[in-house]
C-alpha cells in the first residue's frame, strides 16, 4: 500500500501536533545498544540510535534515543562556525528507529535473511536545528505493513520541541 499525496498531507498535519509515542505508555526496554545492534544491520559510524526506551506493541510505536556528541566529526564540516546536525542524518536516525520498531514489534513476520531498507522518503520536514550536545528523542509509528513493504512515520524531539518529522516507505529485501 502506498499513500496518496492527500493521505501524506493529512498524516503530516496529525503528527506535527503531538508525539507519536506517549512516554510511559509502552513497555520499558532493557538492552541498550546491544539490543539495537540485534535489530539493525548498521554499525558505527552510521548507527544513529543509542538505545530503545519503550515499545507499545498495541499502538505500534517505539521511543528511542540518540545523544549527539558535541565532538562528532560531522560538526567539523557542517557548519564549522555554526554547527548543526545534518537533515539527511536526521532522516537516517528516524528511518533506523522505524526499522527498529518493525523489527521489534513485527519480529514474527521476518523471513530468513530479509532486511528492511528505506525505499522512499514520502515526506521530511525539519522545523528546528539539532545542535551539538542535544539528545534526540526518536519516535516511530508503524502505519501499514504487509509481507513486502510498509509505511512508517517518525519524529525527532529535543526536549519538548519537535525538530523533524518523516513519513517513509520501507521494503524488505533479501541480503
PyMOL commands that set and color helices and strands:
alter all, ss='L'
color gray80, all
select helices_A, chain A and resi 5-15+32-39+73-76+87-105+107-109
alter helices_A, ss='H'
color red, helices_A
select strands_A, chain A and resi 27-28+51-56+61-67+114-126+135-145+149-158+161-174
alter strands_A, ss='S'
color yellow, strands_A
deselect
rebuild
show_as cartoon
